[in-house]
Amino acid sequence: MQTQDSSHSTHTTFEGLNLAASSFDAHHPPDPKLIDACVHCGFCLSTCPSYRVIGKETDSPRGRIYLMDAINEGEAPLSTATVQHFDSCLGCLACVTTCPSGVQYDKLIAATRPQIERNYPRSLGDRLFRQLIFSFFPYPERLRVLLAPLMLYQKSGLPQLVRATGLLKRFSPRLAAMETLLPTVTPKSFQDNLPTVVPAQGERRYRVGMILGCVQRLFFSDVNEATARVLSANGCEVVIPKTQGCCAALPHHQGQEAQAQALARQMIDSFAGTDVDAIIINAAGCGHTLKEYGHLLQDDPDYCDRGKEFSSKVKDVQEFLMTVGLTARLSPLQSEPLTLVYQDACHLLHGQKISLQPRQLLRQIPGVTLREPIDAALCCGSAGVYNMLQPEVAEELGQQKVNNLLNTGATLIASANPGCSLQILKHLQLQGKSVSVMHPIQLLDYSIRGVSLNGVSLNKVVAE
C-alpha cells in the first residue's frame, strides 16, 4: 500500500490489486451518500486524537472516509493494511462536532465496524483478547466471578512487582494496559445494595427508571447510590429493574452487532411495564448507545419501534436534573472555596451534545469555582476498551489529558464516565499526583446531604 500523507491529498493506492467487488457485504455498508457529503476540507484533522498522535492521513476521519469509499467501490481490500486505520479510531466523534459540512462520521464508522468483524479474519491473538473482553465485560455477573481472585491479587502486592519488572508488558502490551487500569475491588463490588424502588422524598414529581451499568455497578457503586439519592431528594421515585444487564455500548462500539442487539433487547424488556417518565443513566458511553437503540434495532420488526420509544426516554442524569430543576437545598462541600475542573466525556460532549448542564449543576454548589482546561474536547484515550486494544495511542492521549487538567490548578477533577475516570486515575498515578476524581453527581449528593469532603474517603491516587 502506498499512502500520501498531506493536508491537501487523501489519495491511497493498492498496487497489484484488481478488486472486482467490495469487501463489504450487502448488510448496511457505509452509505455512499454519507460518504459523498465529505468535501475533504480537513477541518476534522486538528480535532482527531488518533491523527494528532499518529500523524497519518489514513488515521484521520477524512482518510478513513476515503478508505470506506475505496472498499465500497472494490478499489481497496478489507485487509490488515486498511483495518488498522479503522481500529485506530477512538469513536470520540469530535470530528462530527467540528465538521462544517455536517458529515455523519458517527454513522459511517458505526456501519464499518460490524463489516470488519464479519468479513475480516483477525489474528488469533487479537481474536482471543477481544473474546475475553466481550465474554466478560458486558456481563456483570460473569465479571463478578473474577472479583475474588482479583481482590486477592491486588492485596498480595503482586501488582507493584508486575509493573516494576515490566514482564507483562513485554509479553502482552494489551494485558499490561488492562492490568494498570483495573479499579480497586472492595467488598461493595460484590453487593447490589439498591432496592427495586427508591421512593421520592416529599411530593413525587416524576417516576424515573435508572440504569446501573456494568463497570459502574461493580466498581463505582457509590456513583449509582449517589444518583438514586439525588433523584429521590429532588422529588423522583426511582425504579431499578433487577433484570437489567449491559446497555450494549461496549459490543456496539466495537462492531459486535448481534451481541449488542441481544443486550439492547434485554434492556428494553427489563423496563417494559415500568411506566416511567424518563430512564436515567449516569455513564456517558452507555447513554450514547441507549439513545441509539432505534438505529441499532432498525432491522428488527419486533423491537425497532420499541427501541425508538425507549431511547426517547433516556436522559443523562445531569441533562435530566437541569431540565426539571433542583428542589433540594445545596450546602458548601468544605469550609474553604473548592476549585474544580470538569472533564468532558466524549460521548456526552460530542455524542449527546451535553456540555453546559454538568457545569451549570456544579456551579450551583455554594463555594465551587470551575476552571476550564485547554483542549477540553480532546479525548482522554479511554474510549471504551480502546486503551486496552490500542494502548500506545491511549497512553499519549491520557498523559496529555491529565497534564491539561492538572494545569488548571484545580484540586478535584469531576468526571462523568467510569472509563474516563479510570484512565485519568491511571495517569495521575503515573505522575505521582494526589488529586481526587469524582462524578459530578457524587458532589451534588454530598452537597444535598451536607457532607463535607474533608470527612469522606475520596477516589484519590496518592504518590507512593
C-alpha positions in Angstrom: 0.0 0.0 0.0 1.2 3.5 -0.8 -0.3 6.4 1.2 0.4 10.0 0.5 0.0 11.9 3.8 -0.7 15.5 3.1 -3.2 18.2 4.2 -4.1 18.5 0.6 -4.4 14.9 -0.5 -6.2 11.7 0.6 -5.1 9.5 -2.3 -4.4 5.9 -1.4 -3.4 3.2 -3.9 -3.1 -0.5 -3.6 -0.6 -1.8 -6.0 -1.2 -5.2 -7.8 -4.8 -5.4 -6.8 -7.7 -5.5 -9.1 -10.8 -5.9 -6.9 -14.0 -6.6 -8.8 -16.3 -6.3 -5.9 -16.5 -4.6 -2.5 -15.0 -6.5 0.5 -18.0 -5.2 2.5 -21.1 -7.3 2.4 -24.6 -6.0 1.4 -25.8 -5.7 5.0 -25.7 -1.9 5.8 -22.3 -1.0 4.3 -21.2 2.6 4.8 -23.7 4.8 3.0 -22.3 6.3 -0.2 -24.5 9.3 0.3 -23.0 10.0 3.7 -19.5 9.4 2.3 -20.1 11.9 -0.5 -21.0 14.6 2.0 -17.3 14.9 2.9 -15.7 17.6 0.9 -12.2 16.8 2.2 -11.8 20.2 3.8 -9.6 18.9 6.6 -11.3 20.7 9.5 -11.5 17.4 11.3 -7.8 16.8 11.4 -6.9 19.1 14.3 -9.7 17.7 16.5 -9.0 14.0 15.7 -7.0 12.4 18.6 -5.6 9.5 16.5 -4.4 11.8 13.8 -2.8 14.1 16.3 -0.9 11.2 17.8 -0.1 9.0 14.8 0.1 11.8 12.2 -1.1 9.8 9.2 -3.9 10.9 6.9 -5.3 7.4 6.9 -5.7 7.7 10.7 -8.0 10.7 10.4 -11.7 10.9 9.7 -11.1 12.2 6.2 -8.7 9.4 5.4 -11.0 6.8 6.8 -13.9 8.1 4.8 -11.7 7.8 1.6 -10.9 4.2 2.6 -14.6 3.4 3.2 -15.4 4.7 -0.3 -12.5 2.7 -1.9 -13.6 -0.5 -0.2 -17.2 0.2 -1.2 -16.1 0.6 -4.8 -13.9 -2.5 -4.8 -10.8 -0.4 -5.2 -9.3 -1.4 -1.9 -9.4 -4.6 0.2 -10.6 -5.2 3.7 -7.2 -6.2 4.9 -4.7 -5.5 7.7 -3.5 -2.5 5.7 -6.9 -0.9 5.8 -8.4 -2.3 9.0 -5.6 -0.9 11.2 -6.8 2.6 10.3 -10.4 1.9 11.3 -9.1 0.2 14.5 -7.1 3.3 15.4 -10.3 5.4 15.5 -11.4 6.1 19.1 -15.0 6.8 18.1 -14.9 10.1 20.1 -17.0 11.9 17.5 -15.0 15.1 17.8 -15.0 15.3 14.0 -18.8 15.2 14.0 -18.9 18.3 16.2 -16.3 20.1 14.1 -17.3 19.3 10.6 -18.8 22.3 8.8 -20.4 20.1 6.2 -22.3 18.0 8.7 -20.7 14.7 7.7 -22.2 12.0 9.8 -19.0 10.2 10.5 -20.6 8.5 13.6 -22.9 6.6 11.3 -20.2 5.8 8.8 -17.8 4.3 11.4 -20.7 2.5 13.1 -21.5 0.8 9.8 -17.9 -0.1 9.1 -17.0 -1.8 12.4 -19.6 -4.7 12.0 -18.4 -5.1 8.4 -14.9 -5.7 9.7 -16.0 -8.2 12.3 -17.9 -10.2 9.8 -15.6 -10.0 6.8 -12.0 -9.6 8.1 -10.1 -12.5 9.7 -8.3 -11.1 12.7 -5.2 -12.8 14.1 -5.5 -15.5 16.7 -4.1 -13.3 19.5 -6.4 -10.4 18.5 -9.5 -12.7 18.4 -8.7 -14.2 21.8 -8.1 -10.9 23.5 -11.3 -9.4 22.1 -13.2 -12.6 23.0 -12.0 -12.2 26.6 -13.4 -8.7 26.7 -16.7 -9.4 25.1 -17.3 -12.6 27.1 -16.9 -10.9 30.5 -17.2 -7.1 30.4 -20.8 -6.8 29.2 -22.0 -9.3 31.8 -21.7 -8.0 35.4 -22.5 -11.4 37.0 -19.8 -13.1 35.0 -17.4 -10.3 35.8 -18.2 -10.6 39.4 -16.9 -14.2 39.5 -13.5 -12.8 38.8 -13.6 -10.3 41.6 -12.4 -12.6 44.4 -9.2 -13.7 42.7 -8.7 -10.1 41.5 -9.1 -8.8 45.1 -6.5 -11.3 46.3 -4.1 -10.3 43.5 -4.5 -6.6 44.5 -3.9 -7.3 48.2 -0.9 -9.6 47.6 1.4 -6.8 46.4 1.9 -8.5 43.1 0.7 -5.5 41.0 3.7 -3.5 42.2 6.0 -6.4 41.2 4.3 -7.0 37.9 4.6 -3.3 36.9 8.1 -2.9 38.3 9.5 -5.8 36.3 7.7 -4.9 33.1 7.4 -8.6 32.2 3.7 -8.5 31.4 4.2 -5.5 29.1 6.9 -7.4 27.2 4.6 -10.5 27.0 1.4 -8.6 26.0 1.1 -4.8 26.0 -2.6 -5.2 25.9 -2.8 -7.3 29.0 -0.4 -4.9 30.7 -2.7 -2.0 29.8 -5.7 -3.9 31.2 -3.8 -4.6 34.4 -2.9 -1.0 35.0 -6.5 0.1 34.5 -8.0 -2.3 37.0 -10.1 -0.5 39.6 -9.7 -1.4 43.2 -12.0 -4.3 44.2 -13.8 -3.6 47.5 -16.5 -5.6 49.5 -19.1 -3.3 47.9 -18.1 -4.7 44.5 -19.8 -8.0 45.5 -23.1 -6.3 46.5 -26.1 -4.8 44.9 -27.4 -2.5 47.7 -30.0 -0.5 45.8 -33.7 -1.6 46.2 -36.0 -2.1 43.3 -37.8 1.2 44.1 -36.4 4.2 45.9 -39.3 6.5 47.0 -39.3 10.2 46.3 -38.6 12.5 49.2 -41.5 14.8 49.7 -44.0 15.2 46.9 -43.4 12.9 43.9 -42.6 15.0 40.8 -41.5 12.2 38.5 -41.2 8.4 38.3 -37.9 7.5 36.6 -36.1 4.4 35.7 -32.4 4.0 36.5 -29.7 2.0 34.6 -26.9 0.6 36.8 -24.3 -0.2 34.1 -21.6 -2.9 34.2 -18.3 -1.3 35.4 -20.4 1.3 37.2 -22.3 -1.4 39.1 -19.3 -3.3 40.2 -16.6 -0.7 40.7 -18.4 2.6 41.1 -21.4 1.6 43.1 -21.1 4.7 45.1 -22.0 6.7 42.0 -25.1 4.7 41.5 -26.2 5.1 45.1 -25.5 8.9 44.9 -27.5 9.1 41.7 -30.5 7.4 43.4 -30.3 9.7 46.4 -30.0 12.9 44.4 -33.0 11.9 42.2 -35.0 11.0 45.3 -34.1 14.2 47.1 -35.4 16.1 44.1 -38.8 14.5 44.0 -38.2 11.5 41.8 -39.4 8.0 42.5 -36.6 5.8 41.2 -37.4 2.4 39.7 -34.4 -0.1 39.3 -35.3 -3.3 37.5 -33.1 -6.1 38.7 -33.3 -7.9 35.4 -31.4 -5.2 33.5 -28.0 -6.1 32.1 -25.5 -4.3 29.9 -26.7 -1.4 27.8 -24.7 -2.8 24.8 -22.3 0.1 24.5 -19.1 -2.0 24.6 -20.0 -4.5 21.9 -21.8 -1.9 19.8 -18.8 0.4 19.7 -16.6 -2.5 18.6 -18.8 -3.8 15.9 -20.2 -6.9 17.7 -23.6 -6.3 16.2 -25.5 -9.4 17.2 -24.3 -9.3 20.8 -25.2 -5.6 21.0 -28.7 -6.2 19.6 -29.4 -9.0 22.1 -28.3 -6.9 25.0 -30.4 -4.0 23.8 -33.5 -6.2 23.6 -32.9 -7.4 27.1 -32.6 -3.9 28.4 -35.8 -2.8 26.7 -37.6 -5.9 28.1 -36.4 -5.2 31.6 -38.1 -1.7 31.6 -41.3 -2.9 30.0 -44.3 -2.0 32.1 -42.5 0.2 34.5 -44.4 3.3 33.3 -41.6 5.7 33.9 -41.3 9.3 32.7 -37.6 9.0 31.9 -34.8 6.5 32.0 -31.8 7.8 33.8 -28.1 6.9 33.1 -25.0 8.3 34.8 -22.3 7.0 32.4 -21.6 8.9 29.2 -20.7 6.0 26.9 -23.7 4.0 28.0 -26.0 7.0 27.5 -24.9 7.5 23.9 -25.7 3.9 23.0 -29.0 3.8 24.9 -30.1 6.8 22.8 -29.3 4.8 19.6 -31.5 1.8 20.2 -33.8 2.7 17.3 -30.9 2.6 14.9 -29.3 -0.5 16.5 -32.5 -2.4 16.1 -33.6 -1.0 12.8 -34.0 -4.4 11.1 -35.9 -6.0 14.0 -39.7 -5.6 13.3 -40.5 -6.6 16.9 -38.1 -4.2 18.6 -37.4 -1.3 16.2 -40.3 0.9 17.4 -39.8 -0.2 21.0 -36.2 0.8 20.7 -37.1 4.2 19.5 -39.6 4.7 22.3 -37.1 3.5 24.9 -34.4 5.8 23.5 -36.7 8.8 23.6 -37.0 8.4 27.3 -33.2 8.1 28.0 -31.6 11.1 29.8 -28.2 11.6 31.2 -28.7 12.3 34.9 -27.2 15.8 34.6 -29.3 16.6 31.5 -32.4 15.5 33.4 -31.7 17.4 36.5 -31.0 20.7 34.6 -34.3 20.2 32.7 -36.5 19.5 35.7 -34.6 21.8 38.1 -33.2 21.1 41.6 -35.5 21.4 44.5 -33.2 20.2 47.2 -31.1 22.7 49.2 -27.4 22.7 48.4 -24.6 23.2 51.1 -20.9 24.0 50.7 -18.7 21.0 50.3 -16.0 22.3 52.6 -15.3 25.4 54.7 -12.9 27.0 52.2 -13.7 27.5 48.4 -13.4 24.4 46.2 -11.7 24.6 42.8 -12.9 22.0 40.3 -12.2 21.1 36.7 -14.8 19.3 34.8 -13.6 16.6 32.3 -15.8 16.4 29.2 -16.5 12.8 28.3 -16.6 12.5 24.5 -19.9 10.6 24.4 -21.5 13.4 26.4 -19.9 16.3 24.7 -19.9 15.0 21.1 -22.3 12.1 21.2 -25.1 13.7 23.2 -24.2 17.4 22.9 -24.2 17.7 26.7 -21.7 20.2 27.9 -23.3 23.1 29.7 -25.6 21.0 32.0 -22.8 19.4 34.2 -21.1 22.8 34.6 -24.3 24.5 35.4 -25.1 21.9 38.1 -21.6 22.1 39.7 -21.8 25.9 39.8 -25.0 25.7 41.8 -23.0 24.2 44.7 -22.0 27.0 47.1 -18.3 27.7 47.2 -17.4 25.9 44.0 -15.2 27.6 41.4 -15.0 25.8 38.0 -11.9 26.1 35.8 -11.6 25.1 32.2 -8.7 23.1 30.7 -7.2 23.7 27.4 -8.2 21.1 24.7 -11.3 20.2 26.7 -12.8 18.5 23.7 -9.8 16.2 23.2 -10.4 12.5 24.1 -8.6 11.2 27.2 -7.8 7.9 25.3 -10.2 5.6 27.2 -12.9 5.3 24.5 -14.5 2.2 26.0 -11.8 -0.5 25.7 -9.6 1.4 23.2 -7.0 2.0 25.9 -6.6 -1.8 26.1 -6.8 -2.5 22.4 -4.6 0.4 21.3 -2.5 1.1 24.4 0.3 3.1 22.8 -2.1 5.8 21.3 -4.1 5.8 24.5 -1.0 6.3 26.7 -0.1 9.6 24.9 -3.7 10.9 25.0 -4.0 10.0 28.7 -0.8 11.9 29.5 -2.0 15.0 27.6 -5.4 15.0 29.2 -4.1 14.7 32.7 -1.5 17.4 32.1 -4.2 19.7 30.8 -6.4 19.0 33.8 -3.6 19.5 36.3 -2.5 22.7 34.7 -5.8 24.3 35.7 -4.7 24.2 39.3 -7.9 22.5 40.4 -7.9 20.4 43.5 -10.6 18.0 42.3 -11.5 16.5 38.9 -15.2 15.9 38.1 -15.6 13.1 35.5 -19.0 11.7 34.4 -17.8 8.4 32.8 -16.2 5.4 34.5 -13.8 4.7 31.7 -12.6 8.3 31.6 -12.2 8.2 35.4 -10.1 5.0 35.3 -7.9 6.4 32.5 -7.4 9.7 34.4 -6.6 7.9 37.7 -4.1 5.7 36.0 -2.2 8.7 34.6 -2.4 10.6 37.8 -0.7 7.7 39.5 2.0 7.5 36.8 2.7 11.2 37.5 2.6 10.7 41.3 -0.2 13.3 41.7 -2.6 13.4 44.7 -5.8 14.6 43.1 -9.4 13.3 43.7 -11.6 12.2 40.8 -15.4 12.2 41.4 -18.6 12.0 39.4 -20.5 15.3 39.5 -23.5 13.5 40.9 -21.4 12.5 43.9 -20.6 16.1 44.6 -24.3 17.0 44.3 -25.1 14.2 46.7 -22.6 15.4 49.3 -23.9 18.9 48.9 -27.5 17.9 49.4 -26.7 15.8 52.5 -24.4 18.4 54.0 -21.4 16.1 54.0 -18.0 17.8 54.0 -15.4 16.5 51.6 -12.9 16.7 54.4 -14.7 13.9 56.2 -15.0 11.3 53.4 -12.7 8.9 51.7 -12.3 10.2 48.1 -11.4 8.3 45.0 -7.8 9.5 45.0 -4.4 8.4 43.8 -1.6 9.3 46.2 2.1 9.3 45.1 4.0 6.5 46.8 
